[in-house]
Amino acid sequence: MGTRRIRDPPSASSSPVDSQTAAVQTVLTLTGYWTGPVDGIWTDELTDSLMEFQTALGVEATGAVDAATLAAFEEAVAAAKTSTATTTTTTTTTTAAPATTTTTAATTSTT
């Protein structure tokens, strides 16, 4: 049984504007793998960026948005959410020591 592909890249010569392609561009932009425009047009450069992203995710670099890529991406997002969900709050309280007053009584004797 072959690999089921969710999204094969269209040929560069017949690249209509596509919302799914724009979504791929957005994900790759947010993860630092795409610096081109988010315009919904699939290019050879987008395929190259997707393949770099797939390699970083540890899946086969097919250049297509397939089930393995989606699963690895979802795992990476879940891991990122877990690591940023833990926060530490530190509170520092400073108090001044109460002031002390010393009273000295003098006794005088007269004879």
C-alpha positions, 0 to 999 in steps of 0.5 A: 500500500502506497503513501497517502498524500493529503496534498501534492504540490501542483506544477509550478506552471499551473499554480492557481492561488489556493487557500491550502497552499497559503496555509502551508506557506503560513505554517512554514513562515511561522516556523522559519522555513518560508520567507516568501510571500503568503500568496497561495501560489505553489512554487519550486521554492515552496517545495524546497522549504517544505522538504527542509521542514519535513527533514527537521520534523524527522519525516521523509522529505517528499515535498508533499503535505502527507499524513506523516508530515501532518502527524509530525507537525501536530506532535511538534505543536503539542510538545511546544504547548506543553513546554510553554505551559509551565511558568514560574512566578517568583514573589519577593516581599521586603519588610522593614524591622520595627524601630526600637526606642530606648528610654533611659531614666535618670534618678537623682538623689538629694540629701 
